[in-house]
Amino acid sequence: MQTPAHRHGATADPQSRDASQPYTAHSDTPVHRDTSVHPDNPAAASGPHGRSTMAVALPVAAALLYGLWTVFVDRTSGSSLGHAWLLGLITAVVSGVLGLLLVRVQPTLVTEVRALAYGAFFGTAIGYLYSISGTAGHTTLESVRMGAVMGAVMFAVSLYIFRTHRVREPHGEHRPRRTHHHPHPSN
């Protein structure tokens, strides 16, 4: 019978060891770590710190688009070009850092709290853009109301997505349960 080590091409000869392979303490058999992509383990395809490329690229791209949108909104409301670009740069950096922070801590959050965090982040961003739009008659209360409405919409959408894609949940309760076969004590 072949052991998993034999199937992976391991040899028992200590002279033929590959220096890059770690070995167990009790044998000369190398420890093989399967780094292929599995649906149950999406972090296997990620970098050395467990972050995938998309988990970094999406918040950065969204921050750049948000910064450009801020430049457009501020410029059309009558600000100078330099002021609009400075404000766009600041909002891009702040939203990028907050987005990366949210992506980093989201695996530790319960589904509802994670959806609430996305809703609050989106609502705050939209409320801020609404406040700088400069249209006559905008008050702080109207900006807060617009942000709250958009945040509630984002919360509902996020919660729906997180609940319908339960396989991707980072915490235990919403993952598909594995069946455990325990022998019955009377057998």
Backbone torsions as a table, in degrees:
resi	resn	phi	psi	omega
1	MET	NA	137.6	179.3
2	GLN	-89.3	136.6	174.6
3	THR	-86.9	166.7	177.4
4	PRO	-57.8	-30.7	179.5
5	ALA	-67.9	-37.1	178.3
6	HIS	-68.8	-37.7	179.6
7	ARG	-64.8	-27.9	-179.4
8	HIS	-92.0	7.1	174.6
9	GLY	87.8	19.5	179.2
10	ALA	-78.5	151.0	177.1
11	THR	-121.2	157.1	179.7
12	ALA	-89.3	-5.2	-179.0
13	ASP	-77.4	115.7	-178.2
14	PRO	-65.5	-20.7	-180.0
15	GLN	-74.4	-22.0	-176.7
16	SER	-99.1	18.1	179.7
17	ARG	-65.2	143.3	172.4
18	ASP	-89.6	124.8	-175.4
19	ALA	-64.4	-20.9	-178.3
20	SER	-84.3	-10.8	-179.0
21	GLN	-91.7	128.6	175.1
22	PRO	-74.6	152.7	-179.1
23	TYR	-120.8	151.0	176.9
24	THR	-75.0	161.9	-176.8
25	ALA	-74.0	-22.2	-172.9
26	HIS	-105.4	-1.4	-178.7
27	SER	-152.0	173.6	176.7
28	ASP	-94.0	14.2	-177.5
29	THR	-88.8	129.1	179.6
30	PRO	-69.2	150.0	175.0
31	VAL	-88.3	121.7	-179.8
32	HIS	-101.9	126.9	175.9
33	ARG	-104.0	121.4	-179.8
34	ASP	-81.4	110.2	-178.3
35	THR	-104.9	17.9	178.0
36	SER	-74.1	162.8	-177.0
37	VAL	-81.7	126.8	175.9
38	HIS	-122.3	148.6	178.2
39	PRO	-62.6	-28.4	179.9
40	ASP	-81.0	-15.2	-176.0
41	ASN	-134.5	76.7	-179.2
42	PRO	-69.9	-17.9	180.0
43	ALA	-74.0	-11.8	179.8
44	ALA	-65.4	-27.7	-179.6
45	ALA	-88.8	-0.8	-175.6
46	SER	-86.9	178.5	-176.7
47	GLY	-71.8	-169.9	-174.7
48	PRO	-66.4	-19.8	-178.9
49	HIS	-103.7	10.7	177.1
50	GLY	84.3	8.2	179.1
51	ARG	-103.3	130.5	177.9
52	SER	-82.7	165.1	180.0
53	THR	-65.6	-38.2	179.8
54	MET	-67.7	-31.4	179.7
55	ALA	-67.6	-20.6	176.6
56	VAL	-98.9	-38.8	-175.1
57	ALA	-68.7	-38.9	-178.0
58	LEU	-64.5	-49.0	177.7
59	PRO	-63.8	-35.4	179.5
60	VAL	-67.4	-44.4	178.5
61	ALA	-65.1	-40.7	178.2
62	ALA	-64.9	-37.8	178.6
63	ALA	-66.1	-39.7	177.4
64	LEU	-64.9	-42.7	177.6
65	LEU	-65.4	-39.7	178.5
66	TYR	-64.9	-39.5	176.8
67	GLY	-63.5	-42.5	177.5
68	LEU	-66.2	-37.8	177.6
69	TRP	-65.0	-38.4	176.8
70	THR	-63.3	-42.1	177.3
71	VAL	-59.1	-46.1	-179.2
72	PHE	-62.1	-47.8	-177.7
73	VAL	-64.8	-44.0	-178.3
74	ASP	-68.3	-37.9	-179.7
75	ARG	-68.6	-40.7	-180.0
76	THR	-72.9	-16.7	177.5
77	SER	-86.9	-0.3	172.7
78	GLY	111.7	3.0	178.7
79	SER	-76.0	162.3	177.2
80	SER	-72.6	161.7	-177.5
81	LEU	-63.5	-42.1	179.3
82	GLY	-63.4	-42.3	178.4
83	HIS	-64.2	-41.6	-179.4
84	ALA	-63.5	-43.6	179.9
85	TRP	-69.1	-36.9	177.0
86	LEU	-64.9	-44.7	177.9
87	LEU	-64.0	-39.5	177.0
88	GLY	-63.2	-40.4	178.3
89	LEU	-65.3	-44.2	-179.6
90	ILE	-63.2	-45.9	-179.7
91	THR	-67.0	-33.5	177.5
92	ALA	-65.5	-43.3	-179.6
93	VAL	-67.0	-46.7	-178.3
94	VAL	-64.7	-46.8	-179.6
95	SER	-67.9	-32.8	176.7
96	GLY	-65.8	-44.3	178.6
97	VAL	-64.5	-44.4	179.1
98	LEU	-66.2	-37.4	177.1
99	GLY	-65.3	-43.2	177.1
100	LEU	-65.1	-37.6	176.8
101	LEU	-64.1	-42.6	178.6
102	LEU	-64.0	-42.2	178.2
103	VAL	-65.1	-35.2	-178.8
104	ARG	-70.5	-39.0	-177.0
105	VAL	-93.0	-7.9	-176.1
106	GLN	-61.1	-30.7	177.3
107	PRO	-64.9	-19.7	-179.4
108	THR	-91.4	-5.0	-175.4
109	LEU	-95.2	145.3	172.8
110	VAL	-69.5	155.1	-173.6
111	THR	-53.0	-47.1	-177.1
112	GLU	-67.1	-39.2	179.4
113	VAL	-68.8	-37.3	177.7
114	ARG	-64.6	-44.0	177.1
115	ALA	-63.8	-38.1	177.4
116	LEU	-65.1	-38.6	178.7
117	ALA	-64.8	-43.2	177.1
118	TYR	-65.0	-39.9	178.4
119	GLY	-64.2	-43.3	179.5
120	ALA	-65.8	-41.2	180.0
121	PHE	-63.5	-47.5	-179.4
122	PHE	-67.4	-43.1	180.0
123	GLY	-62.6	-39.8	177.5
124	THR	-65.0	-41.7	-179.8
125	ALA	-64.5	-44.0	-179.8
126	ILE	-69.8	-40.7	177.7
127	GLY	-61.3	-38.0	177.9
128	TYR	-65.9	-45.3	178.4
129	LEU	-62.5	-36.8	178.3
130	TYR	-65.9	-34.9	-178.8
131	SER	-72.0	-30.0	-179.2
132	ILE	-92.6	0.0	-176.2
133	SER	-65.7	-22.8	171.1
134	GLY	77.0	7.9	177.7
135	THR	-67.6	139.8	-177.7
136	ALA	-61.5	135.1	177.1
137	GLY	97.1	-5.9	177.9
138	HIS	-73.2	128.2	175.4
139	THR	-112.9	169.9	177.6
140	THR	-63.0	-38.2	179.1
141	LEU	-62.9	-39.7	177.1
142	GLU	-66.5	-36.9	177.1
143	SER	-65.4	-41.7	177.9
144	VAL	-64.4	-41.9	179.1
145	ARG	-63.3	-44.3	178.9
146	MET	-62.2	-43.6	178.0
147	GLY	-63.6	-39.5	179.5
148	ALA	-66.6	-40.8	178.8
149	VAL	-65.1	-47.2	-179.6
150	MET	-67.8	-34.9	175.7
151	GLY	-65.5	-38.2	177.5
152	ALA	-66.2	-38.3	176.9
153	VAL	-64.4	-44.6	178.9
154	MET	-64.5	-38.1	177.0
155	PHE	-59.9	-46.6	-179.2
156	ALA	-64.0	-43.6	180.0
157	VAL	-65.9	-44.5	179.5
158	SER	-62.7	-45.0	-179.9
159	LEU	-62.2	-41.3	177.1
160	TYR	-61.5	-46.6	-179.1
161	ILE	-65.3	-44.4	-178.8
162	PHE	-66.1	-35.6	-179.6
163	ARG	-76.6	-31.3	-178.6
164	THR	-86.7	-13.4	176.8
165	HIS	-114.6	59.9	-172.7
166	ARG	-68.5	-23.0	179.3
167	VAL	-62.8	-30.8	-177.7
168	ARG	-85.3	0.4	-178.3
169	GLU	-63.6	134.0	-177.5
170	PRO	-81.4	-12.2	-179.2
171	HIS	-113.1	170.1	-164.6
172	GLY	-73.5	-40.1	-167.2
173	GLU	-63.7	-33.1	-175.1
174	HIS	-95.8	3.8	176.2
175	ARG	-76.9	153.0	175.4
176	PRO	-62.7	135.9	-177.0
177	ARG	-81.1	139.2	175.2
178	ARG	-86.1	143.6	178.2
179	THR	-84.9	130.7	178.1
180	HIS	-108.6	128.0	179.6
181	HIS	-100.7	104.9	177.7
182	HIS	-105.2	133.3	178.4
183	PRO	-65.6	142.5	-180.0
184	HIS	-74.0	137.6	-176.0
185	PRO	-63.6	-21.1	-178.5
186	SER	-82.4	-9.8	-179.9
187	ASN	-81.8	NA	NA
